[in-house]
Amino acid sequence: MTSACRQVAARMVAPGKGILAADESIGTMSMRLGKAGVEPSEENRRGYRELLATTPGLADGVSGIIFCDETLRQRLSDGRTFADGLAAAGILPGIKVDTGTTACPGLPGETITEGLDGLAGRLAEYAQLGAAFAKWRAVIRIGDDLPSEAGVRANAHALARYAAACQQAGIVPIVEPEVLMDGTHSLRRCAQVTTRVHHAVIAELAAFSVDPAGMVLKPNMIVEGASYPERSTPEQVAEATVNGLLSVLPNDLAGVAFLSGGQPAERATANLAAMQAHRTPWPLTFSFGRALVNVALTAWAGDAGRVPAGQSALAERVAANAEAVRGRQRVQTG
């Protein structure tokens, strides 16, 4: 399975392309629909994700889309499964396989991500349903005494077990250790915590013999906390983020696809563009959710007649980020 995973991972981080995260849980997606004035029904969740998946020209800037379990089992209006529809468009179907976070016993204020029980069987089923890759998110919070060493280790261990199970099933793992923006911490503090988390994750991945060339890392950008009084420039974010990754990641990693983490869409794109000025042994691209799809949801608002408007809004955000990562080609070959 190693060769197959490497080939798919390379497609996921192909030059000028990123990954669209449309994997919100039923509860989260229903809440977002409700805020947009759309009835949070199963059909409207399906219709919204069909709007995203069938956007004309999406494959020009998107290599894959991450879905939740519900969507991967649903069908497009023409009767095809979502996975078949994406494959026909040249886009890889992906699936979120963790079952969410819960309070970690013995570690007040920290969480652990669940979903390892029965994972091998679920991965086998998802592969049959057409999934080419999977995603698992760990959540790390910064506080006065957080994260603890035990909290970091527990989440790194779970990520590694998940990644090893994916590769064993012939599915590429997206490994997502997210250090949250919530808080008053500085850029420097975020850099310290993020680098510490990455050291732990890489060590656990190696312990479980996960092939770096057959996986994609989905980290947070290194930014100050949302309540910190000063905003870092894109150049400062890029320098801190890339230097941190260079100090930890193996050279044969397939690629890095950043999460947006709640940043305003334009800021996430500007930070991503600034990173392309740095030389790295692996591609630096995007795996955004809200930073891509919020504008589409607002433009659509549940109106069938406004599907083209929603798709146009999504296409515009995808194009902006695709252009940002294409700047890398000019740097690397210059």
N, C-alpha and C positions, 0 to 999 in steps of 0.2 A: 504493500500500500504506500510505501515511502515515495516512490516515483510519482504516483498519481496525485498524492497530496502536494508534492512540490509543484507539479504542473498547475494545479488549481490555485494554489497560493500565489503563484506568479501571475496568473490571470487576474486575481483579485486586486493586485497592486500594479497593474499594467500602467505604463506611462500615460499621464493625462486623465486617469480615471480614479474614482473613489467608490465608496460603498454607502448605500442609502440604508439607514436604520429605520425600519417601519415595524418594529417589534414590540411596541407598547403592549402591556397586558390588557386584557379585556376591561378591567377596572380603570386603568389609566386612560385608555383610548376613549372609553365611554365618557369619562370626565371631560376630556378635551373636546369631544363632540358637543357635549352639553354646554360648555362655555362658548362654543361657536354658534349656539342656537340650533343645533342639529339633534334630533332625537337619538339617544344612545342605544340604538338597536343593533342586532347582529347584522342585519342587511345593510345598515348605514356604515357599519365598520367595514363590511366587505366592499361596499361601493366606494368608500374613500380610498381603500388600498388598491382597488382596481384603477381608480383615477391615477394614483401614483405609478403603478406598474405598467400602465399602457400609455404613458406620456410619450408622444412622438419624439424620436431621436434620443431617448433617454440613454441608450447604450453608448452614445458618443462620450458621455462623461461619467457613467455609472457601470461598474463591473459586476456588482452584485447587490441584492436587496435582502435584508434580514427581516424575516417575518416571525410572528408568534405562532403557536400551535394552531390556533383557530384558523388563521389565514391560509396556512399551508394545506389545510384540509378543505378549503373552500374552492369554488370555481368562478372563473370569469363569466361575464354575460354570454359569451359564445360557447360555453360548456367546457372549455379546457380548464384544467387545474391551473392554479397560479404558477406552479413550478413549470408546467409545460409551456405556458404563455411566456414566461421569462426566458426559458431555454430557446424558444423560437426567435426571440428578440436578441439573442446573444448575451443575455444577462444571467449570472449565476444565482440560483435560489439558495437562501440561507435560513437558519432557524435558531431562535433563542432557546436554549435548553435548560438554563437555570430556572428555579421556581421562586426566585425572589430572596430577599434578605429577611433575617430575623435577629432578634437580640442574641448576642453571643453569651452563653452562660459563663459567669465568673468575670466578665469584662464589661463593666458598666459603661454605657455610652457607645459601645462598639457592636457591629453586626457581623454575621457570617452568612454567606450565600448558600442556599440549600439546593438540592436537586441531584445529588450523587446517587442516591438510592434508585436502583432500576435504570440507571443511565444507559448502560450498554444495550439493553433491550429497546429503549426509546430511540437511541441513535440508529440501530438497525432498521427500525420502522421508518424513521425520517429519511434514511438513505433510500428506502424503497419508494417513499413519497417524492423523491427527487432532490432532496437537499444536498448541496455540494459542500457546504460549510456550516459551522455552528458558532454560537457566541455564548459566553458566560461572563457575567459582570460581578466583580467584587467591589465593595464600597468602603472607602477609607476616609474617616473624618479627622480633620486637624483641630486640636484643642490644646489647652494648657498642658495636659499630660497624655494627649492622644496624638497618634495611635500608640498603643502599647506594643511591645515586642511580640507578645502572645497573639494579639489581634492581627498583626501583619503576617506572622507565620501561619496562622490558621487559614487566612484567606489565600495566601500563596500556595499552601498545600492543596486546598480545594481546586484552585485554578489548574495546578499541575495534574491532579488526578483526572479532571475533566479533559484536559488537552490530550493526555495519553489515551484516554478512552476514545476520543474522537479519531485520532490517527489510527488506532487499532481497527476502527470501523470504516476507515477509508474516507473520513470527513475531515476537512481542514478546520482546526480550531482558531477562532478569534479569541485571544486572551485579553480580557479587559479589566485591568486594575485601576479603578477610578478614584483618585484623590479629589474629594469634592471641593468646589469653590466656596461653599458656605463658611463664613467666619470672617475674622478680622486679621488674619495672618498676612504677612508680607510675601513678596515674590521669593525672597531668599528662604523663608520658612517652608514654602511650598516646594521649592527645589530640594531642600534637605529631606523632607518627608517622601517626596516622589522618588528620589534616587534610592532611598532606603527601601522603599516598597519594591522597586524594580530589582534591586540586588536579591531580595528574598524570593521574588517570583522566578528569576532566572536560575537561581540555585535549585529551587524545587523542580522546575522543568527539567533541568539536567539530571536530577536524581531519579526522575521517572522516565528518562531516556526519550524525551520529546524532541523531535527533529525540528530545529529552528527554521530550516528552509521549507518546512511544510506547515508553518503556522504564521499568523499575522498578529502583531501586538497592537492593541487599541488603548493607548494611554491618554491621560489628560494632558493638555498643554500646561506648562508651568506658568501660572498666573497668580496674582495676589488674590486674597479673599474678596468675596463680593462686597463686604462691608469695610474693606481697607480704604483709607481716605484718598490714596493716590492711584492712578491708573498707569500701568506700565505701557511703554510703546511696543509696537509689533517687533521692533528690532531687539528690545530687551527680552521679550517673551521668547523670541526665536533663539537668541543666544543661550538663555538659561535652559530652555527645553532641549535643544540639540546637544549642548555640552553634557547635560545630564545623561542623555541616551548614549552618547559616545563612550561615556565612562563605564557603562554597564553591559550594553547589548552585544551579543556575538555578531561577528561580521556576516555570517551566513543566514541570518534572519531573513525571511522572505520580504518583510516590509513592515512599516509602521503606518497605521491608519488612525489618526487622532479623532477622539470624540470632541464634541463642542462644549459639553458640560454646562450648558445654560448660558454661555456667552451670547451676546447679541450676534445675529447672523453676520453682519458686516465685520465685526471685530474678529470673529473666528476665521473668516476668510482672509483678513489682513494679516493675522498672525501666521496662518498657513503659508501665505505668499512669502512672508519674510523668511520663513525657514528654508525656502528653496535656495537661498543664497549661500547656504552652508553645505559643504561636501560631506556626504555620509555614504557608507557602503550599502545602504538599503534605501528604497524609496520612502518618501515622506508624503502621505496622502491623507484623505479624509474618510471618516465613517460617521457622518453627521445624521442626526435625527431632526430635532427641533429647528436647527439652523438651516435646514433645507425645506422641511414640510410645513412649518407654521404658516408661511405665506400662502401655500396651496390650500390649506384648510380654511383660512380666512376668505380667500377668493372664491372658493367653492360654496361654502356655507350650506351644504346639503341640497343645493338646487341643481337638478339634472341639466338645466340649460347653461349652467356656469361651470361645467366640467372643463371645457376648453380654457376658461380663465384660470382655473386651479392648476391645470397642466402647464399653462404658460408661465405661471408664477414659479412653479417647481423648476421648470426648464431654465428659467433665468438664474435661479440660485445655483443649480448644478453647473451651468456654464461658467459662472463666476469662480466657483471653486476648481473646476477643471482647468480653467485658464491659470489659476494660481499655481497649481502643481505642474503645469506645463512649463512654467518658468524655470523649473529644475533642469529640464533638458538643455536649456541654453547655458546654465551654469556648469553642468557636468561635462558638457562637450566644448566649453569655451577655453 
